[in-house]
Amino acid sequence: MSESWDDYAEAWDNMPDVVTYANLAFESLINTVNPTGLRILDFGCGTGQLTERLSPLAAEIIALDSSPKMIKILQSKNLPNVNSFTTLLTESTQEEHKSLHTSFDLIVASSVFGFLPNYAETLQLLAKMLKPNAFLIQWDWLKTNATADFGLTEQCVEHAFSNAELSTTSLSQPFALEGQGQTMPVLMGVAQKKIQ
């Protein structure tokens, strides 16, 4: 795998597995939460595959990614209710970007957390950005054995939700993709912000 997501940006939207993953994630999302009229944060949005599908329904989407080239492609799509920018999420970047000052009705993260070295800490930052009773939904490759170099286990997600003071609503495997001679299941975690 490349060192930089920028290296994938140009071809990303033309990869069949990427499109299939986004379609299935979106389908599982709308079967879980009604995104109509919501203010949504798409964390790790890439080229905006999920953002594009949510845009006609959402009131506003803030789309963040660490890859400048991925964000440039998303911005070229000219989605009217989407504000996208490149950043790594930290407490200081939350303070710098005014669009992150208002809480969100829904945060989505599609195939992001399993690639982060600091999943639990990032989740805690995101949880603070949710309105009371709002939802965070994540999709990640299910880690099926200890030697896998990416993905998350159900226990890891549940523990991270708890540490971020989020209530686990559900953990499921809504779909899987076939690749490299194997079935790769996707873990969907749905959490809700507890009322303080």
Secondary structure as the mmCIF struct_conf table of DSSP 4:
data_model
#
loop_
_struct_conf.conf_type_id
_struct_conf.id
_struct_conf.beg_label_comp_id
_struct_conf.beg_label_asym_id
_struct_conf.beg_label_seq_id
_struct_conf.end_label_comp_id
_struct_conf.end_label_asym_id
_struct_conf.end_label_seq_id
BEND BEND1 GLU A 3 GLU A 3
TURN_TY1_P TURN_TY1_P1 TRP A 5 TRP A 5
HELX_RH_AL_P HELX_RH_AL_P1 ASP A 6 TRP A 12
TURN_TY1_P TURN_TY1_P2 ASP A 13 ASN A 14
HELX_RH_AL_P HELX_RH_AL_P2 PRO A 16 ILE A 30
TURN_TY1_P TURN_TY1_P3 ASN A 31 THR A 32
TURN_TY1_P TURN_TY1_P4 THR A 36 GLY A 37
STRN STRN1 ARG A 39 PHE A 43
TURN_TY1_P TURN_TY1_P5 GLY A 44 GLY A 44
TURN_TY1_P TURN_TY1_P6 GLY A 46 GLY A 48
HELX_RH_AL_P HELX_RH_AL_P3 GLN A 49 LEU A 54
TURN_TY1_P TURN_TY1_P7 SER A 55 LEU A 57
BEND BEND2 ALA A 59 ALA A 59
STRN STRN2 GLU A 60 ASP A 65
BEND BEND3 SER A 66 SER A 66
HELX_RH_AL_P HELX_RH_AL_P4 PRO A 68 SER A 76
TURN_TY1_P TURN_TY1_P8 LYS A 77 LYS A 77
TURN_TY1_P TURN_TY1_P9 PRO A 80 ASN A 81
STRN STRN3 VAL A 82 THR A 86
HELX_RH_AL_P HELX_RH_AL_P5 GLU A 91 GLU A 96
HELX_RH_3T_P HELX_RH_3T_P1 LYS A 98 LEU A 100
BEND BEND4 HIS A 101 THR A 102
STRN STRN4 PHE A 104 SER A 110
BEND BEND5 SER A 111 SER A 111
HELX_RH_3T_P HELX_RH_3T_P2 PHE A 113 PHE A 115
TURN_TY1_P TURN_TY1_P10 PRO A 117 ASN A 118
HELX_RH_AL_P HELX_RH_AL_P6 TYR A 119 ALA A 127
TURN_TY1_P TURN_TY1_P11 LYS A 128 MET A 129
STRN STRN5 LEU A 130 TRP A 141
STRN STRN6 LEU A 142 LEU A 142
BEND BEND6 ASN A 145 ASN A 145
TURN_TY1_P TURN_TY1_P12 ALA A 146 THR A 147
BEND BEND7 ASP A 149 PHE A 150
STRN STRN7 LEU A 152 LEU A 152
HELX_RH_AL_P HELX_RH_AL_P7 GLU A 154 ASN A 163
TURN_TY1_P TURN_TY1_P13 ALA A 164 GLU A 165
STRN STRN8 LEU A 166 GLY A 179
TURN_TY1_P TURN_TY1_P14 GLN A 180 GLY A 181
STRN STRN9 GLN A 182 LYS A 193
HELX_LH_PP_P HELX_LH_PP_P1 LYS A 194 ILE A 195
#
